[in-house]
Amino acid sequence: MSVGAHPTVSPAQLIALLDHTSAVIYMRGLDGRYLLVNREYERLFKVRREEIVGLTDHDLFPAEVADAFRANDVAAIAEGRPVRLEETAPGEDGPRTYITVKFPLMDADHRPYAICGISTDITERKQAEEEVHRLNNELEERVRQRTAELEASTRELDAFAYSVSHDLRAPLRSLAGFSEVLLEDYAEVLDDVGRGYLSRIEQNAARMARMIDDLLDLSRATRVDLRREQVDLTALVHDVIAELRDADPDRHVELAVADGLTTSGDRHLLRLVLVNLLGNAWKFTARREPAVIEVDATAEDPQVFAVRDNGAGFDMRYVAKLFDPFQRLHSHSDFEGTGIGLAIVQRIVQRHGGRIWAESTIDHGATFYFTLTTDATKSDPLEDS
C-alpha cells in the first residue's frame, strides 16, 4: 500500500461488523427477496443466512406480518430516504416490538436497487411505558373518584350546616328574646342569682348566634360562585378597620396599611378574609398598649400579603391546628371566638389558587401570610371538578 493511500474494507470485514451488533440487520431486493441478514437475524428467527437468500417475508412470517413489512419497504423505496417506523414481529415469548430504520440503496444513477433495514428490539421498553401509562391512568381515575367523593362529602356537610344553621335561628331568637323580656319586665321579681342566670343565657345565645353566622360564612366560602375582578385590598382593609372602630370606639389601635395593594379575586370573599384576619388582630391586641396592626405585601412578591399584629401570639407547636374548624389556641375566657374564622379564610384563599400560613411567638404577636393567584385558570378547584 502506497503512502497516503486509504485502507480498503473487505466484504468479510463488513459482514463481521454487521454480525457483532445487537441490532437486526438485513438487505432485500426491490422484489422483496432477501440478499443478506446478520447473525442477530439468524438467532432471533431461527434461520440460516444461506437458506434465507431468495426468500421473502411471506415465506417466513404470517401473512399479516409479511404484508406490513412489505408495505414499509415499498414506502421507504418511494421516499428515497431513510424512514423510521415501528414494526412488530413474532418472537419465542410472543410478539416483539422493533424500532426500524429502512433506507433504499441507490446506484450511480440514483435509482434504488435494494432496501436495507436496521431493527432494534424495544419490547421491554414498550411494555414498561405501557405499564407506566396504565398505572398513571389508574392513579388519575382513583384521584378523580376520591376527589369527587370528597367534594360530594364537603357539599353535603356544607348543605347540612347551612340547613341546621337556618333551623337554629328561630328558637335561638326566641330564647334570647324571652331572656331579654324577663330581665326588663321581671327584674324586681328576680334576685341577683336569677338575673345572673338570665344574663348568662343571653350571652350564650349571642355566642351561638355568632357561631351560626360563622358556620354560614364557612358554607358560603365553599358554595358561592367565584366572581373575579380587580380588587383594591388597601381600600378593603380601611373599610373593615372602620367597622371594627365603630363597634369598639374606646379602643386605640395604630394601623399601618401599604398603599396600592391590589389583586384579582372575588371582592366579597376577599372581604371576608380580611374581616377574619383583621378581626383576629384586633381581638388579640386588646391587652397591648399601643396596639399595632400592619397590612402590606412582601418585598419578594407583591402577591404575598401579610397581616401583622403585636398581640398575644401563639405557640408554633400547634400551628398545624390553626386552620381546622373549631380549633382554638386560646381559652374562651381569655379571648372570645368560635374557632371557625381561620377555616373560612383558608377555604377562600384555596379557592383563589393560593395558600395561607402563619408565624408567631407567644406574647410577641403573629403574622398571617396569604397568596392569591391572578391567573383565573389556576383557581377554584371546586369549579374545575
LINWOTA-V879811 format. One record per residue. N is the residue number from 1. RES is the residue in one small letter. PHI is phi in whole degrees, 0 to 359 (999 if undefined). PSI is psi as a letter, one per 40 degrees, with the letter a starting at -180 (NA if undefined). Layout:
{{N;RES;PHI;PSI} {N;RES;PHI;PSI}}
This chain:
{{1;m;999;h} {2;s;285;i} {3;v;296;h} {4;g;89;e} {5;a;285;i} {6;h;275;h} {7;p;292;i} {8;t;263;i} {9;v;252;h} {10;s;279;i} {11;p;304;d} {12;a;296;d} {13;q;293;d} {14;l;297;d} {15;i;298;d} {16;a;298;d} {17;l;298;d} {18;l;294;d} {19;d;283;e} {20;h;257;f} {21;t;248;i} {22;s;276;e} {23;a;280;i} {24;v;272;h} {25;i;234;h} {26;y;207;i} {27;m;225;h} {28;r;232;i} {29;g;285;i} {30;l;296;d} {31;d;274;e} {32;g;89;e} {33;r;272;h} {34;y;292;h} {35;l;249;d} {36;l;197;i} {37;v;221;i} {38;n;262;i} {39;r;300;d} {40;e;298;d} {41;y;298;d} {42;e;301;d} {43;r;296;d} {44;l;289;d} {45;f;254;e} {46;k;55;f} {47;v;217;i} {48;r;273;i} {49;r;296;d} {50;e;293;d} {51;e;274;d} {52;i;274;d} {53;v;301;h} {54;g;94;e} {55;l;273;i} {56;t;244;i} {57;d;299;d} {58;h;292;e} {59;d;276;e} {60;l;244;d} {61;f;233;i} {62;p;303;i} {63;a;302;d} {64;e;293;d} {65;v;290;d} {66;a;297;d} {67;d;300;d} {68;a;294;d} {69;f;300;d} {70;r;296;d} {71;a;297;d} {72;n;292;d} {73;d;300;d} {74;v;299;d} {75;a;296;d} {76;a;293;d} {77;i;295;d} {78;a;294;d} {79;e;292;d} {80;g;73;e} {81;r;205;i} {82;p;300;h} {83;v;234;h} {84;r;254;h} {85;l;208;i} {86;e;252;h} {87;e;229;i} {88;t;237;h} {89;a;228;i} {90;p;293;i} {91;g;224;i} {92;e;297;d} {93;d;252;f} {94;g;116;a} {95;p;299;i} {96;r;245;i} {97;t;254;h} {98;y;233;i} {99;i;266;h} {100;t;241;h} {101;v;250;h} {102;k;246;h} {103;f;211;i} {104;p;279;i} {105;l;267;h} {106;m;251;i} {107;d;274;a} {108;a;297;d} {109;d;268;e} {110;h;62;f} {111;r;250;h} {112;p;291;i} {113;y;231;e} {114;a;199;i} {115;i;234;h} {116;c;250;i} {117;g;223;h} {118;i;234;h} {119;s;241;h} {120;t;244;h} {121;d;289;h} {122;i;239;f} {123;t;302;d} {124;e;296;d} {125;r;297;d} {126;k;297;d} {127;q;296;d} {128;a;296;d} {129;e;297;d} {130;e;294;d} {131;e;293;d} {132;v;298;d} {133;h;297;d} {134;r;296;d} {135;l;295;d} {136;n;297;d} {137;n;296;d} {138;e;297;d} {139;l;296;d} {140;e;299;d} {141;e;293;d} {142;r;296;d} {143;v;297;d} {144;r;299;d} {145;q;296;d} {146;r;294;d} {147;t;298;d} {148;a;298;d} {149;e;295;d} {150;l;295;d} {151;e;293;d} {152;a;296;d} {153;s;296;d} {154;t;297;d} {155;r;295;d} {156;e;296;d} {157;l;296;d} {158;d;295;d} {159;a;296;d} {160;f;296;d} {161;a;298;d} {162;y;297;d} {163;s;293;d} {164;v;297;d} {165;s;299;d} {166;h;295;d} {167;d;293;d} {168;l;280;d} {169;r;297;d} {170;a;298;d} {171;p;296;d} {172;l;292;d} {173;r;298;d} {174;s;296;d} {175;l;299;d} {176;a;294;d} {177;g;295;d} {178;f;293;d} {179;s;297;d} {180;e;295;d} {181;v;297;d} {182;l;300;d} {183;l;293;d} {184;e;277;d} {185;d;265;d} {186;y;235;f} {187;a;300;d} {188;e;288;e} {189;v;279;d} {190;l;269;i} {191;d;272;a} {192;d;298;d} {193;v;296;d} {194;g;298;d} {195;r;296;d} {196;g;295;d} {197;y;298;d} {198;l;296;d} {199;s;296;d} {200;r;293;d} {201;i;298;d} {202;e;299;d} {203;q;296;d} {204;n;289;d} {205;a;295;d} {206;a;294;d} {207;r;296;d} {208;m;297;d} {209;a;297;d} {210;r;295;d} {211;m;295;d} {212;i;298;d} {213;d;300;d} {214;d;293;d} {215;l;298;d} {216;l;294;d} {217;d;296;d} {218;l;297;d} {219;s;296;d} {220;r;295;d} {221;a;298;d} {222;t;263;d} {223;r;273;d} {224;v;288;i} {225;d;294;i} {226;l;271;h} {227;r;247;h} {228;r;276;i} {229;e;198;i} {230;q;289;h} {231;v;238;h} {232;d;271;g} {233;l;293;d} {234;t;301;d} {235;a;294;d} {236;l;297;d} {237;v;299;d} {238;h;297;d} {239;d;296;d} {240;v;293;d} {241;i;297;d} {242;a;299;d} {243;e;295;d} {244;l;297;d} {245;r;294;d} {246;d;297;d} {247;a;284;d} {248;d;220;g} {249;p;293;e} {250;d;279;e} {251;r;280;i} {252;h;246;h} {253;v;233;h} {254;e;279;h} {255;l;244;h} {256;a;233;h} {257;v;240;h} {258;a;292;i} {259;d;282;i} {260;g;74;f} {261;l;282;h} {262;t;226;i} {263;t;200;i} {264;s;247;h} {265;g;176;a} {266;d;277;h} {267;r;302;d} {268;h;292;d} {269;l;289;d} {270;l;293;d} {271;r;296;d} {272;l;295;d} {273;v;301;d} {274;l;291;d} {275;v;303;d} {276;n;284;d} {277;l;292;d} {278;l;289;d} {279;g;298;d} {280;n;294;d} {281;a;299;d} {282;w;298;d} {283;k;292;d} {284;f;277;e} {285;t;258;e} {286;a;301;d} {287;r;257;e} {288;r;253;i} {289;e;220;h} {290;p;276;i} {291;a;273;h} {292;v;231;h} {293;i;233;h} {294;e;235;i} {295;v;227;h} {296;d;202;a} {297;a;245;i} {298;t;289;i} {299;a;293;d} {300;e;286;d} {301;d;213;h} {302;p;291;e} {303;q;257;e} {304;v;252;h} {305;f;264;i} {306;a;226;h} {307;v;242;h} {308;r;246;i} {309;d;213;i} {310;n;249;f} {311;g;273;a} {312;a;292;d} {313;g;67;a} {314;f;206;i} {315;d;279;h} {316;m;295;e} {317;r;296;d} {318;y;252;e} {319;v;296;d} {320;a;295;d} {321;k;271;e} {322;l;301;d} {323;f;258;e} {324;d;277;h} {325;p;301;i} {326;f;69;e} {327;q;268;h} {328;r;236;h} {329;l;261;e} {330;h;227;i} {331;s;290;i} {332;h;293;d} {333;s;290;d} {334;d;278;d} {335;f;219;h} {336;e;289;i} {337;g;157;i} {338;t;259;e} {339;g;79;e} {340;i;248;d} {341;g;305;d} {342;l;289;d} {343;a;295;d} {344;i;298;d} {345;v;301;d} {346;q;298;d} {347;r;298;d} {348;i;294;d} {349;v;298;d} {350;q;296;d} {351;r;294;d} {352;h;270;e} {353;g;75;e} {354;g;247;a} {355;r;214;i} {356;i;225;i} {357;w;210;i} {358;a;222;i} {359;e;227;h} {360;s;199;i} {361;t;225;h} {362;i;305;h} {363;d;69;e} {364;h;230;f} {365;g;83;i} {366;a;217;i} {367;t;232;h} {368;f;251;h} {369;y;254;i} {370;f;214;i} {371;t;246;i} {372;l;222;h} {373;t;290;i} {374;t;266;e} {375;d;263;h} {376;a;296;d} {377;t;285;e} {378;k;252;e} {379;s;244;i} {380;d;53;g} {381;p;299;d} {382;l;293;d} {383;e;280;e} {384;d;283;e} {385;s;285;NA}}
